[in-house]
Amino acid sequence: MGITTGDQSGYALLVAAEAPMRYPYPVSDLLPQLATIPPARLVGTPHASAVQLASPHDPHTILTNLRTAAAVEGPLLVYIAGQLVVDHRQHLLHLALARTTARTVRYTALPWHWIGAELQRRPLGTTTVVADLAADTDVWQALIHQEQSLAGPFALYGAVQLQDRRHRPGPSYTNALTHILRTAPTRPSAEQLHHQAARAAAVEDAATLWLGGQAVEQAAPHPDVDVPAPRTEATSTTAAAVEKDPHLAIRDASRAGRHGEAAAIAASYEQAALRAHGAQSVEVAHWIEVRAFLALQEGAPDRACQLWLQAAVVRLTADQPEHHPEVAEAVDRAHGAWHHVSDPSQLRQLGIELLSLRTRVPGKSGARADVQRRLAHLPRAVNP
């Protein structure tokens, strides 16, 4: 279900997490099935390698493997099977892991937004996520009503099935996918493969929510972007001051049109903050926001919006409250950038994420209604 790009080698990261929940989703046998398919056919490239994580216990183990996968230059397939749960303190989606219980979601499960955070630096159009998931009624309804989103900087295919006392689904989507890859004379395209698997797995069942592939494409530069500058605290232009405060170097590179250099400096400091303070820290959130400013200066409001949304979620996860000025500013900045996005599919994807955050960080009067209204007026083909 990957994307063929010349003769580049592909990579697959396969994760199947069966959690000790009341109604466990039976995914422990899925990786052996997928292992019977050559990685190159699985990813859709001439050559590929694969790494499997069966019933992982620690979210940081998955995070480490995600970072390795994100660094691969060729097409990448990330397969995730398991049960979706919500952290009831922050109301964020997580993938339940082998030690996850209802009371320990925040500490033992994988935050879903970590996936997007690790994959967002990859070249556009090179990343596919395939999800075979189950969720209880509350989580499933939140996805249906777009109060929660699995969207990210990747093409997304798969299924989320309702699982409760009356519905005990099995991973029919993966079973169908595996059978098609084994038996088809030629490998279908990603979209064809998804639709064939969906039909074989009886998608019409009302208890199943299906995710269509959403390829992320960069919007054309917008000529009227009002660009705020990153905050800087250094006042000296000496070399020592530049070395002491990287914001000066980033500002100067950006003003000179060296956007790649500016982004590289910001990314390097973000990685340093990540190593020093962890992925869910205000220090990391700050550097994500710097990259959001730079994205606007490059004329990419879609990327800027996505980064500010990511920064807001990181700040909330780092225990900054919804009313904290920096949280509110991140959401407001995302909202402003969203109004400059012109591509309908990007508008919808980013708007759904923004609407979810606006339920927690309402902003000025009418902000949430503005998002709802704009989503409602998208073309029928994008927002049926």
Salt bridges, closest charged atoms under 4 A:
ASP87 OD2 - ARG106 NE 3.88
GLU118 OE1 - ARG67 NE 3.40
ASP164 OD1 - HIS167 ND1 2.99
GLU191 OE2 - HIS195 NE2 3.70
ASP245 OD1 - HIS247 ND1 2.43
ASP252 OD1 - ARG251 NH2 3.30
GLU261 OE1 - ARG258 NE 2.66
GLU270 OE2 - ARG121 NH2 2.54
GLU270 OE1 - ARG291 NE 2.63
GLU283 OE1 - HIS277 ND1 3.97
GLU289 OE2 - ARG315 NE 2.85
GLU298 OE1 - ARG303 NH2 3.56
ASP319 OD1 - ARG89 NH2 3.77
ASP319 OD1 - ARG106 NH2 2.46
GLU322 OE2 - ARG360 NH2 3.15
GLU326 OE1 - ARG315 NH1 2.95
GLU329 OE1 - ARG231 NH2 2.62
GLU329 OE2 - ARG333 NH2 3.46
ASP332 OD1 - ARG358 NH2 2.87
ASP370 OD2 - HIS335 NE2 2.67
ASP370 OD2 - HIS339 NE2 2.74
ASP370 OD1 - ARG373 NH2 3.62
